[in-house]
């Protein structure tokens, strides 16, 4: 059985070296779809649920939306992006360093890994940059 919950957050990023307009600093209102899998709980206060949506929300908030929301997300191995991050941090502005280029594809993998490492049986992460453009990473979830 699978359940999905949708979240939104706002962030800025850039793709230094891109051959188009995305090389410039810009922002998105991201839509994030998290799908988890588990057996259905039998008995107790969570009877009939895969997972309480409130519990899922708390985990995603801690590991994804709190760190990413209203942050400049940057590739920690890119000198120009690091310079911009250092400038922003000097002004006490929020940044988030990632170990990869900040494409929707890479960010969906990063988010998947963060949730998996938090113990969540996440099956997929779908990250929408715009209402018509998204990347989806499907990992392995336990079969029940």
N, CA, C and O atoms as CSV, one atom per row, in Angstrom:
chain,resi,resn,atom,element,x,y,z
A,1,UNK,N,N,0.850,-1.176,0.000
A,1,UNK,CA,C,0.000,0.000,0.000
A,1,UNK,C,C,0.890,1.230,0.000
A,1,UNK,O,O,1.929,1.248,0.659
A,2,UNK,N,N,0.491,2.250,-0.729
A,2,UNK,CA,C,1.239,3.490,-0.791
A,2,UNK,C,C,0.336,4.672,-0.458
A,2,UNK,O,O,-0.867,4.654,-0.720
A,3,UNK,N,N,0.946,5.695,0.124
A,3,UNK,CA,C,0.260,6.970,0.331
A,3,UNK,C,C,1.165,8.082,-0.198
A,3,UNK,O,O,2.384,7.925,-0.266
A,4,UNK,N,N,0.558,9.194,-0.567
A,4,UNK,CA,C,1.296,10.347,-1.084
A,4,UNK,C,C,0.809,11.607,-0.391
A,4,UNK,O,O,-0.390,11.790,-0.177
A,5,UNK,N,N,1.745,12.468,-0.046
A,5,UNK,CA,C,1.423,13.779,0.509
A,5,UNK,C,C,2.172,14.828,-0.302
A,5,UNK,O,O,3.303,14.606,-0.734
A,6,UNK,N,N,1.523,15.975,-0.505
A,6,UNK,CA,C,2.069,17.060,-1.318
A,6,UNK,C,C,2.451,18.231,-0.414
A,6,UNK,O,O,1.726,18.588,0.515
A,7,UNK,N,N,3.606,18.816,-0.713
A,7,UNK,CA,C,4.145,19.947,0.033
A,7,UNK,C,C,4.548,21.039,-0.954
A,7,UNK,O,O,4.703,20.771,-2.145
A,8,UNK,N,N,4.716,22.259,-0.470
A,8,UNK,CA,C,5.273,23.335,-1.285
A,8,UNK,C,C,6.315,24.086,-0.467
A,8,UNK,O,O,6.246,24.144,0.760
A,9,UNK,N,N,7.268,24.652,-1.168
A,9,UNK,CA,C,8.266,25.518,-0.549
A,9,UNK,C,C,8.848,26.414,-1.632
A,9,UNK,O,O,8.754,26.106,-2.820
A,10,UNK,N,N,9.444,27.513,-1.219
A,10,UNK,CA,C,10.046,28.476,-2.137
A,10,UNK,C,C,11.549,28.503,-1.911
A,10,UNK,O,O,12.015,28.544,-0.772
A,11,UNK,N,N,12.309,28.481,-3.012
A,11,UNK,CA,C,13.761,28.538,-2.929
A,11,UNK,C,C,14.312,29.215,-4.164
A,11,UNK,O,O,13.631,29.362,-5.179
A,12,UNK,N,N,15.565,29.623,-4.053
A,12,UNK,CA,C,16.272,30.160,-5.213
A,12,UNK,C,C,17.488,29.283,-5.488
A,12,UNK,O,O,17.994,28.594,-4.603
A,13,UNK,N,N,17.939,29.327,-6.727
A,13,UNK,CA,C,19.143,28.603,-7.133
A,13,UNK,C,C,19.610,29.164,-8.464
A,13,UNK,O,O,19.000,30.076,-9.022
A,14,UNK,N,N,20.688,28.607,-8.955
A,14,UNK,CA,C,21.196,28.937,-10.281
A,14,UNK,C,C,21.924,27.706,-10.800
A,14,UNK,O,O,22.324,26.834,-10.029
A,15,UNK,N,N,22.087,27.649,-12.090
A,15,UNK,CA,C,22.845,26.559,-12.695
A,15,UNK,C,C,24.036,27.173,-13.419
A,15,UNK,O,O,24.010,27.386,-14.631
A,16,UNK,N,N,25.080,27.450,-12.643
A,16,UNK,CA,C,26.263,28.090,-13.211
A,16,UNK,C,C,26.788,27.252,-14.379
A,16,UNK,O,O,26.933,26.034,-14.270
A,17,UNK,N,N,27.068,27.921,-15.488
A,17,UNK,CA,C,27.570,27.236,-16.675
A,17,UNK,C,C,26.483,26.741,-17.614
A,17,UNK,O,O,26.791,26.228,-18.690
A,18,UNK,N,N,25.218,26.882,-17.234
A,18,UNK,CA,C,24.122,26.487,-18.117
A,18,UNK,C,C,24.169,27.344,-19.374
A,18,UNK,O,O,24.604,28.494,-19.322
A,19,UNK,N,N,23.732,26.805,-20.486
A,19,UNK,CA,C,23.807,27.533,-21.751
A,19,UNK,C,C,22.544,28.339,-22.048
A,19,UNK,O,O,22.265,28.653,-23.205
A,20,UNK,N,N,21.797,28.667,-21.027
A,20,UNK,CA,C,20.577,29.460,-21.201
A,20,UNK,C,C,20.324,30.315,-19.979
A,20,UNK,O,O,21.223,30.569,-19.177
A,21,UNK,N,N,19.082,30.755,-19.852
A,21,UNK,CA,C,18.731,31.711,-18.793
A,21,UNK,C,C,18.844,31.146,-17.381
A,21,UNK,O,O,18.888,31.916,-16.421
A,22,UNK,N,N,18.893,29.839,-17.227
A,22,UNK,CA,C,18.954,29.243,-15.889
A,22,UNK,C,C,20.313,29.399,-15.228
A,22,UNK,O,O,20.491,29.009,-14.074
A,23,UNK,N,N,21.286,29.972,-15.957
A,23,UNK,CA,C,22.567,30.302,-15.333
A,23,UNK,C,C,22.413,31.467,-14.361
A,23,UNK,O,O,23.265,31.678,-13.499
A,24,UNK,N,N,21.333,32.215,-14.501
A,24,UNK,CA,C,21.074,33.356,-13.626
A,24,UNK,C,C,20.386,32.901,-12.343
A,24,UNK,O,O,19.650,31.915,-12.323
A,25,UNK,N,N,20.643,33.640,-11.289
A,25,UNK,CA,C,19.973,33.387,-10.019
A,25,UNK,C,C,18.471,33.601,-10.211
A,25,UNK,O,O,18.045,34.642,-10.711
A,26,UNK,N,N,17.672,32.608,-9.809
A,26,UNK,CA,C,16.218,32.691,-9.964
A,26,UNK,C,C,15.553,31.806,-8.909
A,26,UNK,O,O,16.221,31.033,-8.222
A,27,UNK,N,N,14.254,31.928,-8.795
A,27,UNK,CA,C,13.536,31.175,-7.778
A,27,UNK,C,C,12.361,30.401,-8.323
A,27,UNK,O,O,11.903,30.622,-9.444
A,28,UNK,N,N,11.887,29.489,-7.503
A,28,UNK,CA,C,10.726,28.660,-7.835
A,28,UNK,C,C,9.849,28.499,-6.600
A,28,UNK,O,O,10.331,28.541,-5.468
A,29,UNK,N,N,8.571,28.315,-6.835
A,29,UNK,CA,C,7.697,27.748,-5.821
A,29,UNK,C,C,7.605,26.273,-6.184
A,29,UNK,O,O,6.890,25.888,-7.109
A,30,UNK,N,N,8.337,25.460,-5.442
A,30,UNK,CA,C,8.399,24.031,-5.722
A,30,UNK,C,C,7.178,23.330,-5.145
A,30,UNK,O,O,6.683,23.679,-4.073
A,31,UNK,N,N,6.709,22.335,-5.882
A,31,UNK,CA,C,5.697,21.413,-5.371
A,31,UNK,C,C,6.387,20.068,-5.232
A,31,UNK,O,O,7.055,19.607,-6.157
A,32,UNK,N,N,6.227,19.445,-4.086
A,32,UNK,CA,C,6.918,18.212,-3.760
A,32,UNK,C,C,5.901,17.132,-3.414
A,32,UNK,O,O,5.058,17.319,-2.537
A,33,UNK,N,N,5.987,16.013,-4.104
A,33,UNK,CA,C,5.116,14.868,-3.826
A,33,UNK,C,C,5.966,13.740,-3.258
A,33,UNK,O,O,6.898,13.263,-3.905
A,34,UNK,N,N,5.637,13.321,-2.050
A,34,UNK,CA,C,6.351,12.238,-1.379
A,34,UNK,C,C,5.417,11.041,-1.288
A,34,UNK,O,O,4.309,11.146,-0.763
A,35,UNK,N,N,5.874,9.897,-1.805
A,35,UNK,CA,C,5.101,8.656,-1.731
A,35,UNK,C,C,5.862,7.666,-0.869
A,35,UNK,O,O,7.043,7.400,-1.094
A,36,UNK,N,N,5.167,7.126,0.119
A,36,UNK,CA,C,5.753,6.127,1.014
A,36,UNK,C,C,4.919,4.853,0.951
A,36,UNK,O,O,3.747,4.867,0.576
A,37,UNK,N,N,5.564,3.751,1.331
A,37,UNK,CA,C,4.914,2.450,1.291
A,37,UNK,C,C,5.131,1.736,2.617
A,37,UNK,O,O,6.172,1.886,3.257
A,38,UNK,N,N,4.152,0.975,3.009
A,38,UNK,CA,C,4.274,0.159,4.209
A,38,UNK,C,C,3.035,-0.724,4.273
A,38,UNK,O,O,2.113,-0.584,3.470
A,39,UNK,N,N,3.030,-1.618,5.224
A,39,UNK,CA,C,1.832,-2.399,5.460
A,39,UNK,C,C,0.812,-1.543,6.191
A,39,UNK,O,O,1.160,-0.536,6.808
A,40,UNK,N,N,-0.419,-1.939,6.120
A,40,UNK,CA,C,-1.472,-1.208,6.826
A,40,UNK,C,C,-1.453,-1.620,8.296
A,40,UNK,O,O,-1.441,-2.806,8.624
A,41,UNK,N,N,-1.451,-0.631,9.158
A,41,UNK,CA,C,-1.448,-0.873,10.595
A,41,UNK,C,C,-2.784,-1.499,10.980
A,41,UNK,O,O,-3.844,-1.062,10.533
A,42,UNK,N,N,-2.712,-2.509,11.801
A,42,UNK,CA,C,-3.921,-3.175,12.309
A,42,UNK,C,C,-3.966,-3.015,13.816
A,42,UNK,O,O,-3.078,-3.486,14.526
A,43,UNK,N,N,-4.996,-2.354,14.296
A,43,UNK,CA,C,-5.155,-2.141,15.727
A,43,UNK,C,C,-4.524,-0.846,16.182
A,43,UNK,O,O,-3.669,-0.281,15.500
A,44,UNK,N,N,-4.945,-0.390,17.321
A,44,UNK,CA,C,-4.399,0.818,17.917
A,44,UNK,C,C,-4.913,2.083,17.255
A,44,UNK,O,O,-5.803,2.029,16.406
A,45,UNK,N,N,-4.352,3.225,17.646
A,45,UNK,CA,C,-4.867,4.511,17.164
A,45,UNK,C,C,-4.603,4.762,15.678
A,45,UNK,O,O,-5.254,5.616,15.077
A,46,UNK,N,N,-3.657,4.032,15.074
A,46,UNK,CA,C,-3.340,4.218,13.650
A,46,UNK,C,C,-3.960,3.115,12.784
A,46,UNK,O,O,-3.551,2.918,11.640
A,47,UNK,N,N,-4.934,2.407,13.326
A,47,UNK,CA,C,-5.583,1.299,12.621
A,47,UNK,C,C,-6.054,1.731,11.239
A,47,UNK,O,O,-6.723,2.753,11.091
A,48,UNK,N,N,-5.699,0.945,10.234
A,48,UNK,CA,C,-6.146,1.205,8.871
A,48,UNK,C,C,-5.260,2.155,8.086
A,48,UNK,O,O,-5.547,2.446,6.924
A,49,UNK,N,N,-4.184,2.647,8.699
A,49,UNK,CA,C,-3.300,3.599,8.023
A,49,UNK,C,C,-1.997,2.938,7.600
A,49,UNK,O,O,-1.517,2.021,8.267
A,50,UNK,N,N,-1.428,3.397,6.501
A,50,UNK,CA,C,-0.043,3.075,6.166
A,50,UNK,C,C,0.859,3.874,7.100
A,50,UNK,O,O,1.810,3.358,7.685
A,51,UNK,N,N,0.520,5.148,7.213
A,51,UNK,CA,C,1.247,6.069,8.079
A,51,UNK,C,C,0.332,7.254,8.317
A,51,UNK,O,O,-0.412,7.658,7.423
A,52,UNK,N,N,0.381,7.798,9.485
A,52,UNK,CA,C,-0.404,8.991,9.772
A,52,UNK,C,C,0.167,10.147,8.950
A,52,UNK,O,O,1.368,10.410,9.007
A,53,UNK,N,N,-0.676,10.834,8.194
A,53,UNK,CA,C,-0.214,11.951,7.370
A,53,UNK,C,C,0.457,13.035,8.213
A,53,UNK,O,O,1.355,13.728,7.736
A,54,UNK,N,N,0.026,13.180,9.453
A,54,UNK,CA,C,0.649,14.157,10.354
A,54,UNK,C,C,2.095,13.772,10.648
A,54,UNK,O,O,2.968,14.638,10.712
A,55,UNK,N,N,2.352,12.480,10.827
A,55,UNK,CA,C,3.718,12.004,11.064
A,55,UNK,C,C,4.583,12.203,9.827
A,55,UNK,O,O,5.740,12.612,9.930
A,56,UNK,N,N,4.023,11.914,8.663
A,56,UNK,CA,C,4.756,12.124,7.412
A,56,UNK,C,C,5.100,13.599,7.239
A,56,UNK,O,O,6.217,13.943,6.851
A,57,UNK,N,N,4.139,14.461,7.527
A,57,UNK,CA,C,4.366,15.900,7.413
A,57,UNK,C,C,5.507,16.345,8.326
A,57,UNK,O,O,6.344,17.150,7.919
A,58,UNK,N,N,5.549,15.835,9.539
A,58,UNK,CA,C,6.589,16.228,10.491
A,58,UNK,C,C,7.982,15.812,10.004
A,58,UNK,O,O,8.940,16.571,10.148
A,59,UNK,N,N,8.092,14.625,9.436
A,59,UNK,CA,C,9.384,14.147,8.929
A,59,UNK,C,C,9.834,14.979,7.730
A,59,UNK,O,O,10.990,15.396,7.660
A,60,UNK,N,N,8.925,15.220,6.790
A,60,UNK,CA,C,9.279,16.003,5.607
A,60,UNK,C,C,9.621,17.435,6.006
A,60,UNK,O,O,10.538,18.036,5.447
A,61,UNK,N,N,8.900,17.972,6.953
A,61,UNK,CA,C,9.199,19.335,7.436
A,61,UNK,C,C,10.619,19.398,7.989
A,61,UNK,O,O,11.374,20.311,7.653
A,62,UNK,N,N,10.984,18.445,8.824
A,62,UNK,CA,C,12.302,18.453,9.470
A,62,UNK,C,C,13.440,18.289,8.463
A,62,UNK,O,O,14.442,19.001,8.539
A,63,UNK,N,N,13.293,17.357,7.522
A,63,UNK,CA,C,14.410,17.001,6.647
A,63,UNK,C,C,14.405,17.694,5.286
A,63,UNK,O,O,15.434,17.743,4.612
A,64,UNK,N,N,13.238,18.236,4.873
A,64,UNK,CA,C,13.169,18.847,3.539
A,64,UNK,C,C,12.688,20.295,3.602
A,64,UNK,O,O,13.452,21.211,3.298
A,65,UNK,N,N,11.445,20.511,3.987
A,65,UNK,CA,C,10.898,21.864,3.830
A,65,UNK,C,C,11.575,22.886,4.744
A,65,UNK,O,O,11.820,24.011,4.306
A,66,UNK,N,N,11.885,22.543,5.988
A,66,UNK,CA,C,12.577,23.511,6.845
A,66,UNK,C,C,13.938,23.913,6.266
A,66,UNK,O,O,14.219,25.109,6.174
A,67,UNK,N,N,14.795,22.960,5.872
A,67,UNK,CA,C,16.088,23.371,5.320
A,67,UNK,C,C,16.005,24.066,3.953
A,67,UNK,O,O,16.776,24.988,3.690
A,68,UNK,N,N,15.091,23.644,3.086
A,68,UNK,CA,C,15.036,24.147,1.718
A,68,UNK,C,C,14.231,25.438,1.574
A,68,UNK,O,O,14.536,26.257,0.707
A,69,UNK,N,N,13.216,25.631,2.405
A,69,UNK,CA,C,12.298,26.754,2.208
A,69,UNK,C,C,12.992,28.099,2.394
A,69,UNK,O,O,13.664,28.335,3.398
A,70,UNK,N,N,12.817,28.965,1.415
A,70,UNK,CA,C,13.373,30.316,1.400
A,70,UNK,C,C,14.894,30.342,1.580
A,70,UNK,O,O,15.443,31.236,2.225
A,71,UNK,N,N,15.555,29.351,1.001
A,71,UNK,CA,C,17.017,29.290,1.017
A,71,UNK,C,C,17.551,29.459,-0.397
A,71,UNK,O,O,16.878,29.129,-1.374
A,72,UNK,N,N,18.763,29.974,-0.491
A,72,UNK,CA,C,19.522,29.905,-1.738
A,72,UNK,C,C,20.195,28.544,-1.721
A,72,UNK,O,O,21.074,28.288,-0.898
A,73,UNK,N,N,19.782,27.670,-2.632
A,73,UNK,CA,C,20.310,26.311,-2.702
A,73,UNK,C,C,21.444,26.323,-3.723
A,73,UNK,O,O,21.266,26.763,-4.859
A,74,UNK,N,N,22.605,25.838,-3.307
A,74,UNK,CA,C,23.751,25.934,-4.211
A,74,UNK,C,C,24.597,24.671,-4.200
A,74,UNK,O,O,24.578,23.887,-3.251
A,75,UNK,N,N,25.336,24.503,-5.285
A,75,UNK,CA,C,26.245,23.375,-5.439
A,75,UNK,C,C,27.540,23.703,-4.704
A,75,UNK,O,O,28.244,24.641,-5.076
A,76,UNK,N,N,27.851,22.951,-3.684
A,76,UNK,CA,C,28.986,23.231,-2.834
A,76,UNK,C,C,30.340,23.074,-3.487
A,76,UNK,O,O,31.345,23.494,-2.914
A,77,UNK,N,N,30.400,22.483,-4.667
A,77,UNK,CA,C,31.671,22.337,-5.384
A,77,UNK,C,C,31.823,23.363,-6.490
A,77,UNK,O,O,32.781,23.296,-7.260
A,78,UNK,N,N,30.906,24.306,-6.589
A,78,UNK,CA,C,30.969,25.323,-7.640
A,78,UNK,C,C,31.435,26.638,-7.032
A,78,UNK,O,O,30.759,27.202,-6.171
A,79,UNK,N,N,32.573,27.123,-7.473
A,79,UNK,CA,C,33.173,28.316,-6.895
A,79,UNK,C,C,32.295,29.548,-6.944
A,79,UNK,O,O,32.171,30.257,-5.945
A,80,UNK,N,N,31.682,29.818,-8.084
A,80,UNK,CA,C,30.835,31.016,-8.203
A,80,UNK,C,C,29.613,30.916,-7.302
A,80,UNK,O,O,29.248,31.893,-6.647
A,81,UNK,N,N,28.981,29.760,-7.260
A,81,UNK,CA,C,27.811,29.592,-6.406
A,81,UNK,C,C,28.207,29.705,-4.930
A,81,UNK,O,O,27.454,30.259,-4.129
A,82,UNK,N,N,29.367,29.190,-4.573
A,82,UNK,CA,C,29.861,29.318,-3.192
A,82,UNK,C,C,30.131,30.777,-2.832
A,82,UNK,O,O,29.887,31.192,-1.698
A,83,UNK,N,N,30.631,31.555,-3.787
A,83,UNK,CA,C,30.865,32.981,-3.532
A,83,UNK,C,C,29.549,33.708,-3.256
A,83,UNK,O,O,29.470,34.536,-2.349
A,84,UNK,N,N,28.529,33.398,-4.035
A,84,UNK,CA,C,27.219,34.016,-3.821
A,84,UNK,C,C,26.675,33.598,-2.458
A,84,UNK,O,O,26.144,34.425,-1.716
A,85,UNK,N,N,26.808,32.315,-2.131
A,85,UNK,CA,C,26.332,31.827,-0.828
A,85,UNK,C,C,27.057,32.536,0.313
A,85,UNK,O,O,26.430,32.918,1.301
A,86,UNK,N,N,28.368,32.714,0.185
A,86,UNK,CA,C,29.135,33.384,1.236
A,86,UNK,C,C,28.668,34.830,1.410
A,86,UNK,O,O,28.565,35.320,2.534
A,87,UNK,N,N,28.392,35.501,0.316
A,87,UNK,CA,C,27.883,36.869,0.383
A,87,UNK,C,C,26.548,36.900,1.125
A,87,UNK,O,O,26.352,37.724,2.017
A,88,UNK,N,N,25.635,36.007,0.759
A,88,UNK,CA,C,24.320,35.943,1.398
A,88,UNK,C,C,24.441,35.596,2.880
A,88,UNK,O,O,23.765,36.190,3.720
A,89,UNK,N,N,25.301,34.633,3.195
A,89,UNK,CA,C,25.491,34.244,4.595
A,89,UNK,C,C,26.056,35.407,5.406
A,89,UNK,O,O,25.731,35.559,6.584
A,90,UNK,N,N,26.902,36.227,4.779
A,90,UNK,CA,C,27.431,37.413,5.441
A,90,UNK,C,C,26.346,38.410,5.807
A,90,UNK,O,O,26.509,39.210,6.729
A,91,UNK,N,N,25.261,38.360,5.095
A,91,UNK,CA,C,24.099,39.212,5.371
A,91,UNK,C,C,23.050,38.475,6.208
A,91,UNK,O,O,21.914,38.935,6.324
A,92,UNK,N,N,23.426,37.340,6.787
A,92,UNK,CA,C,22.533,36.506,7.603
A,92,UNK,C,C,21.330,36.000,6.821
A,92,UNK,O,O,20.229,35.898,7.362
A,93,UNK,N,N,21.541,35.686,5.558
A,93,UNK,CA,C,20.485,35.112,4.732
A,93,UNK,C,C,20.675,33.599,4.649
A,93,UNK,O,O,21.792,33.090,4.747
A,94,UNK,N,N,19.579,32.907,4.468
A,94,UNK,CA,C,19.555,31.449,4.503
A,94,UNK,C,C,20.113,30.856,3.210
A,94,UNK,O,O,19.746,31.269,2.110
A,95,UNK,N,N,21.011,29.875,3.367
A,95,UNK,CA,C,21.540,29.125,2.235
A,95,UNK,C,C,21.500,27.645,2.571
A,95,UNK,O,O,21.377,27.260,3.734
A,96,UNK,N,N,21.604,26.826,1.542
A,96,UNK,CA,C,21.671,25.376,1.730
A,96,UNK,C,C,22.650,24.811,0.711
A,96,UNK,O,O,22.422,24.877,-0.497
A,97,UNK,N,N,23.728,24.261,1.215
A,97,UNK,CA,C,24.771,23.679,0.372
A,97,UNK,C,C,24.400,22.233,0.040
A,97,UNK,O,O,24.104,21.444,0.937
A,98,UNK,N,N,24.416,21.889,-1.245
A,98,UNK,CA,C,24.187,20.514,-1.680
A,98,UNK,C,C,25.450,19.972,-2.337
A,98,UNK,O,O,26.261,20.746,-2.846
A,99,UNK,N,N,25.628,18.659,-2.334
A,99,UNK,CA,C,26.824,18.058,-2.924
A,99,UNK,C,C,26.713,17.862,-4.437
A,99,UNK,O,O,27.533,17.167,-5.038
A,100,UNK,N,N,25.709,18.470,-5.044
A,100,UNK,CA,C,25.445,18.253,-6.466
A,100,UNK,C,C,24.877,19.529,-7.084
A,100,UNK,O,O,24.468,20.451,-6.379
A,101,UNK,N,N,24.862,19.559,-8.404
A,101,UNK,CA,C,24.239,20.669,-9.126
A,101,UNK,C,C,22.754,20.692,-8.776
A,101,UNK,O,O,22.145,19.635,-8.616
A,102,UNK,N,N,22.171,21.861,-8.657
A,102,UNK,CA,C,20.814,21.988,-8.108
A,102,UNK,C,C,19.723,21.885,-9.172
A,102,UNK,O,O,18.825,22.724,-9.242
A,103,UNK,N,N,19.817,20.848,-9.994
A,103,UNK,CA,C,18.748,20.556,-10.944
A,103,UNK,C,C,17.605,19.873,-10.191
A,103,UNK,O,O,17.806,19.339,-9.100
A,104,UNK,N,N,16.430,19.893,-10.766
A,104,UNK,CA,C,15.290,19.195,-10.151
A,104,UNK,C,C,15.591,17.706,-10.026
A,104,UNK,O,O,15.189,17.063,-9.056
A,105,UNK,N,N,16.300,17.164,-11.011
A,105,UNK,CA,C,16.642,15.740,-10.978
A,105,UNK,C,C,17.529,15.431,-9.772
A,105,UNK,O,O,17.235,14.521,-8.996
A,106,UNK,N,N,18.614,16.190,-9.618
A,106,UNK,CA,C,19.524,15.956,-8.493
A,106,UNK,C,C,18.871,16.248,-7.156
A,106,UNK,O,O,19.102,15.534,-6.181
A,107,UNK,N,N,18.056,17.291,-7.102
A,107,UNK,CA,C,17.404,17.628,-5.839
A,107,UNK,C,C,16.409,16.547,-5.420
A,107,UNK,O,O,16.263,16.280,-4.228
A,108,UNK,N,N,15.724,15.922,-6.376
A,108,UNK,CA,C,14.784,14.861,-6.012
A,108,UNK,C,C,15.533,13.661,-5.435
A,108,UNK,O,O,15.039,13.011,-4.514
A,109,UNK,N,N,16.722,13.361,-5.968
A,109,UNK,CA,C,17.540,12.277,-5.412
A,109,UNK,C,C,18.029,12.645,-4.011
A,109,UNK,O,O,17.980,11.822,-3.097
A,110,UNK,N,N,18.496,13.870,-3.847
A,110,UNK,CA,C,18.952,14.347,-2.533
A,110,UNK,C,C,17.829,14.239,-1.499
A,110,UNK,O,O,18.061,13.791,-0.376
A,111,UNK,N,N,16.637,14.640,-1.867
A,111,UNK,CA,C,15.500,14.579,-0.947
A,111,UNK,C,C,15.140,13.140,-0.613
A,111,UNK,O,O,14.856,12.814,0.540
A,112,UNK,N,N,15.153,12.287,-1.616
A,112,UNK,CA,C,14.893,10.863,-1.398
A,112,UNK,C,C,15.883,10.308,-0.368
A,112,UNK,O,O,15.492,9.640,0.590
A,113,UNK,N,N,17.167,10.596,-0.583
A,113,UNK,CA,C,18.202,10.083,0.321
A,113,UNK,C,C,18.022,10.608,1.744
A,113,UNK,O,O,18.194,9.859,2.706
A,114,UNK,N,N,17.678,11.883,1.883
A,114,UNK,CA,C,17.466,12.452,3.220
A,114,UNK,C,C,16.323,11.738,3.940
A,114,UNK,O,O,16.435,11.427,5.126
A,115,UNK,N,N,15.239,11.480,3.238
A,115,UNK,CA,C,14.085,10.821,3.849
A,115,UNK,C,C,14.380,9.353,4.145
A,115,UNK,O,O,13.981,8.838,5.189
A,116,UNK,N,N,15.071,8.684,3.236
A,116,UNK,CA,C,15.443,7.282,3.449
A,116,UNK,C,C,16.353,7.175,4.684
A,116,UNK,O,O,16.169,6.290,5.519
A,117,UNK,N,N,17.327,8.074,4.790
A,117,UNK,CA,C,18.235,8.077,5.941
A,117,UNK,C,C,17.522,8.405,7.242
A,117,UNK,O,O,18.012,8.064,8.319
A,118,UNK,N,N,16.376,9.061,7.159
A,118,UNK,CA,C,15.572,9.361,8.349
A,118,UNK,C,C,14.698,8.170,8.753
A,118,UNK,O,O,13.970,8.234,9.744
A,119,UNK,N,N,14.779,7.081,7.975
A,119,UNK,CA,C,14.030,5.875,8.302
A,119,UNK,C,C,12.679,5.755,7.626
A,119,UNK,O,O,11.909,4.846,7.936
A,120,UNK,N,N,12.382,6.659,6.709
A,120,UNK,CA,C,11.103,6.628,6.011
A,120,UNK,C,C,11.189,5.664,4.832
A,120,UNK,O,O,12.174,5.679,4.093
A,121,UNK,N,N,10.175,4.829,4.647
A,121,UNK,CA,C,10.147,3.908,3.507
A,121,UNK,C,C,9.594,4.639,2.284
A,121,UNK,O,O,8.504,4.345,1.792
A,122,UNK,N,N,10.380,5.596,1.816
A,122,UNK,CA,C,9.967,6.430,0.691
A,122,UNK,C,C,10.119,5.652,-0.612
A,122,UNK,O,O,11.138,5.000,-0.841
A,123,UNK,N,N,9.104,5.726,-1.456
A,123,UNK,CA,C,9.123,5.055,-2.755
A,123,UNK,C,C,9.494,6.013,-3.872
A,123,UNK,O,O,10.237,5.651,-4.784
A,124,UNK,N,N,8.980,7.230,-3.804
A,124,UNK,CA,C,9.288,8.192,-4.853
A,124,UNK,C,C,9.213,9.609,-4.327
A,124,UNK,O,O,8.493,9.924,-3.380
A,125,UNK,N,N,9.995,10.450,-4.990
A,125,UNK,CA,C,9.994,11.885,-4.746
A,125,UNK,C,C,9.789,12.535,-6.109
A,125,UNK,O,O,10.578,12.333,-7.032
A,126,UNK,N,N,8.736,13.305,-6.221
A,126,UNK,CA,C,8.469,14.054,-7.444
A,126,UNK,C,C,8.554,15.526,-7.101
A,126,UNK,O,O,7.824,16.019,-6.241
A,127,UNK,N,N,9.455,16.229,-7.783
A,127,UNK,CA,C,9.703,17.636,-7.505
A,127,UNK,C,C,9.340,18.464,-8.733
A,127,UNK,O,O,9.930,18.314,-9.803
A,128,UNK,N,N,8.356,19.338,-8.552
A,128,UNK,CA,C,7.883,20.222,-9.611
A,128,UNK,C,C,8.558,21.575,-9.470
A,128,UNK,O,O,8.435,22.222,-8.430
A,129,UNK,N,N,9.277,22.013,-10.510
A,129,UNK,CA,C,9.859,23.361,-10.513
A,129,UNK,C,C,8.843,24.389,-10.987
A,129,UNK,O,O,8.825,25.524,-10.511
A,130,UNK,N,N,8.018,23.992,-11.907
A,130,UNK,CA,C,6.963,24.839,-12.448
A,130,UNK,C,C,5.709,23.981,-12.539
A,130,UNK,O,O,5.792,22.770,-12.330
A,131,UNK,N,N,4.548,24.563,-12.843
A,131,UNK,CA,C,3.338,23.753,-12.974
A,131,UNK,C,C,3.403,22.716,-14.103
A,131,UNK,O,O,2.574,21.807,-14.148
A,132,UNK,N,N,4.376,22.839,-15.013
A,132,UNK,CA,C,4.439,21.906,-16.141
A,132,UNK,C,C,5.756,21.133,-16.228
A,132,UNK,O,O,5.961,20.387,-17.185
A,133,UNK,N,N,6.661,21.296,-15.241
A,133,UNK,CA,C,7.983,20.659,-15.315
A,133,UNK,C,C,8.361,20.031,-13.986
A,133,UNK,O,O,8.403,20.703,-12.955
A,134,UNK,N,N,8.638,18.725,-14.022
A,134,UNK,CA,C,9.018,18.032,-12.792
A,134,UNK,C,C,10.042,16.943,-13.071
A,134,UNK,O,O,10.249,16.533,-14.213
A,135,UNK,N,N,10.674,16.489,-12.002
A,135,UNK,CA,C,11.570,15.339,-12.027
A,135,UNK,C,C,11.082,14.376,-10.951
A,135,UNK,O,O,10.646,14.793,-9.878
A,136,UNK,N,N,11.161,13.098,-11.249
A,136,UNK,CA,C,10.719,12.094,-10.280
A,136,UNK,C,C,11.798,11.041,-10.099
A,136,UNK,O,O,12.316,10.482,-11.066
A,137,UNK,N,N,12.125,10.783,-8.839
A,137,UNK,CA,C,13.068,9.724,-8.512
A,137,UNK,C,C,12.314,8.633,-7.786
A,137,UNK,O,O,11.668,8.876,-6.767
A,138,UNK,N,N,12.403,7.433,-8.317
A,138,UNK,CA,C,11.741,6.285,-7.707
A,138,UNK,C,C,12.805,5.345,-7.177
A,138,UNK,O,O,13.571,4.758,-7.941
A,139,UNK,N,N,12.845,5.210,-5.894
A,139,UNK,CA,C,13.777,4.277,-5.277
A,139,UNK,C,C,13.095,2.939,-5.035
A,139,UNK,O,O,12.022,2.650,-5.564
A,140,UNK,N,N,13.737,2.164,-4.244
A,140,UNK,CA,C,13.169,0.857,-3.893
A,140,UNK,C,C,12.459,0.962,-2.553
A,140,UNK,O,O,13.042,1.410,-1.566
A,141,UNK,N,N,11.223,0.555,-2.524
A,141,UNK,CA,C,10.520,0.504,-1.245
A,141,UNK,C,C,10.194,-0.950,-0.948
A,141,UNK,O,O,10.067,-1.778,-1.850
A,142,UNK,N,N,10.064,-1.233,0.324
A,142,UNK,CA,C,9.779,-2.599,0.752
A,142,UNK,C,C,8.425,-3.037,0.217
A,142,UNK,O,O,7.474,-2.256,0.193
A,143,UNK,N,N,8.347,-4.255,-0.199
A,143,UNK,CA,C,7.077,-4.845,-0.631
A,143,UNK,C,C,6.399,-5.479,0.586
A,143,UNK,O,O,7.059,-6.067,1.443
A,144,UNK,N,N,5.085,-5.350,0.646
A,144,UNK,CA,C,4.333,-5.927,1.766
A,144,UNK,C,C,3.233,-6.797,1.241
A,144,UNK,O,O,2.480,-7.379,2.022
